[in-house]
Amino acid sequence: MSKLNKEDKFLDLSDYGRSFGRVLAYQLKETRFTPIHVTLLFGVVGLIATYFIWSNHYILASIFILLKSGIDAADGELARLKKTPSYSGRYLDSIFDIILNFIFLMIICYVSETSFWLTLLAFFCIQLQGTLYNYYYVILRNRSLGGDTTSKVFEYKTPKALPGESQKTVTILFKLYSVLYGKFDKIIHFLDADAYKVKSFPNWFMTCLSVYGLGFQLLIIAIMLPLGLIEFIIPFFIVSSILIVFLISIRKKYFH
């Protein structure tokens, strides 16, 4: 919520790792660790979580999934503390997220013996859910006074590198980001092309929408694993996508 004005802040159910991320960022503020190092760390932690899923150690898998969410929140916090925002970090973070999501679901598919095609559908659904949340959230962030500028509503053009980062790196990461996320962005923009015209969204609406945030998605997985519900994870994310149409309908009818 550090990217929003006070009146725009809402209860973000997917952002439960923020407190841990902020504490970690403060611990690293005076060190040589950079936000990119933190991003790489949550990538490694995510891979460790997938190993524990594969080896049927579900409690440990859940712990590392939640730890990944906490560390994921730390890179942005550290960038703000050190005043070193970067497009490189922003795109690398998102690239790691989508790759880890795919690996998580493929491992769950293998262990639970779920259909590969259903798992691909679940991956598509998870990414579409996250894209809807991100779409409205970025609109809100951009509308807030002095709001976030490294994330844009429409990411069609390679941004100019910020001080301290390489333009070549930004260009490569942006192209990779566009390949991985471009189709999902286009689908959501097609479904709600006028959302960017909205000045703000009610706090309750954003809280409801936050169940589609990556953190909450991972929380669901972390809860279902140790409960012995691994075979229901893939179907859950497919069925829960029905809410996409419902949420977009609410936006179109009530928020202009």
Rosetta blueprint (number, residue, H / E / L):
1 M L
2 S L
3 K L
4 L L
5 N L
6 K H
7 E H
8 D H
9 K L
10 F L
11 L L
12 D L
13 L L
14 S L
15 D L
16 Y L
17 G L
18 R H
19 S H
20 F H
21 G H
22 R H
23 V H
24 L H
25 A H
26 Y H
27 Q H
28 L H
29 K L
30 E L
31 T L
32 R L
33 F L
34 T L
35 P H
36 I H
37 H H
38 V H
39 T H
40 L H
41 L H
42 F H
43 G H
44 V H
45 V H
46 G H
47 L H
48 I H
49 A H
50 T H
51 Y H
52 F H
53 I H
54 W H
55 S L
56 N L
57 H L
58 Y H
59 I H
60 L H
61 A H
62 S H
63 I H
64 F H
65 I H
66 L H
67 L H
68 K H
69 S H
70 G H
71 I H
72 D H
73 A H
74 A H
75 D H
76 G H
77 E H
78 L H
79 A H
80 R H
81 L H
82 K L
83 K L
84 T L
85 P L
86 S L
87 Y H
88 S H
89 G H
90 R H
91 Y H
92 L H
93 D H
94 S H
95 I H
96 F H
97 D H
98 I H
99 I H
100 L H
101 N H
102 F H
103 I H
104 F H
105 L H
106 M H
107 I H
108 I H
109 C H
110 Y H
111 V H
112 S H
113 E L
114 T L
115 S L
116 F H
117 W H
118 L H
119 T H
120 L H
121 L H
122 A H
123 F H
124 F H
125 C H
126 I H
127 Q H
128 L H
129 Q H
130 G H
131 T H
132 L H
133 Y H
134 N H
135 Y H
136 Y H
137 Y H
138 V H
139 I H
140 L H
141 R H
142 N H
143 R H
144 S L
145 L L
146 G L
147 G L
148 D L
149 T L
150 T L
151 S L
152 K L
153 V L
154 F L
155 E L
156 Y L
157 K L
158 T L
159 P L
160 K L
161 A L
162 L L
163 P L
164 G L
165 E L
166 S L
167 Q H
168 K H
169 T H
170 V H
171 T H
172 I H
173 L H
174 F H
175 K H
176 L H
177 Y H
178 S H
179 V H
180 L H
181 Y H
182 G H
183 K H
184 F H
185 D H
186 K H
187 I H
188 I H
189 H H
190 F H
191 L H
192 D L
193 A L
194 D L
195 A H
196 Y H
197 K H
198 V L
199 K L
200 S L
201 F L
202 P L
203 N H
204 W H
205 F H
206 M H
207 T H
208 C H
209 L H
210 S H
211 V H
212 Y H
213 G L
214 L H
215 G H
216 F H
217 Q H
218 L H
219 L H
220 I H
221 I H
222 A H
223 I H
224 M H
225 L L
226 P L
227 L L
228 G L
229 L L
230 I H
231 E H
232 F H
233 I H
234 I H
235 P H
236 F H
237 F H
238 I H
239 V H
240 S L
241 S L
242 I H
243 L H
244 I H
245 V H
246 F H
247 L H
248 I H
249 S H
250 I H
251 R H
252 K H
253 K H
254 Y H
255 F L
256 H L
